[in-house]
Amino acid sequence: MSTAATERVRVVVYLRAPEDGAEPLERAYREISWVRRPDAVPGLLRSELLRDVDRPGEFALHGEWESLDAYRAWQFGPDHKDNPSALRPFQDRSRGRHYAVYGIASEDL
């Protein structure tokens, strides 16, 4: 079953901190405009920076979007394409694709 364009999606971007510590990555996250002003990106409901509890140098940026359409509009729009993210240097491309878009397959309360 595929995710309809109007259903909520979660986007996960895989990140890796530099060898000398996580502070530069955490600072870059705080500098992103939509972290400081969540209402600046239409359709973005929330975002959070997650740290792997078993591998402290590995992080994930988790974003919840009101719909796949809203995410794609931002992803391919000028606000994203013309303004590289401060997190780009930390993207973990060792696993192949550095991000994934997930639809909700099943949800419990």
C-alpha positions, 0 to 999 in steps of 0.5 A: 500500500502506498502513501497518498499525497495527502497523508502525513509523512516522516522524513529522516535525514541521517547525520554524522558528527565530526570526530572532534565532537557533536557541538558543530552539528548541534549548532548547525541544527539550531541555526536552521531557519525553520528550527528557529521559526517553525511556521516559516515552512508551510506543511512542516509540523515539527522537527527534532534532532535525535542522537543514537544512544548506542553510537553517540556520533550518529544523529538523525533529523526527524521531520513530520510533514502534514502531507507528502505534497507539502514535503515535495513542494518544499523539497523541490521549491526555491526555499530549499534548493537555493539555500543549502542546509547548514547540516549538509556537511554532516549528512551521512552518505556512508549508508547510500542514500542519506535520507528517507521519506516514510509514510505511516503503515500502521498507527497505534495510540 
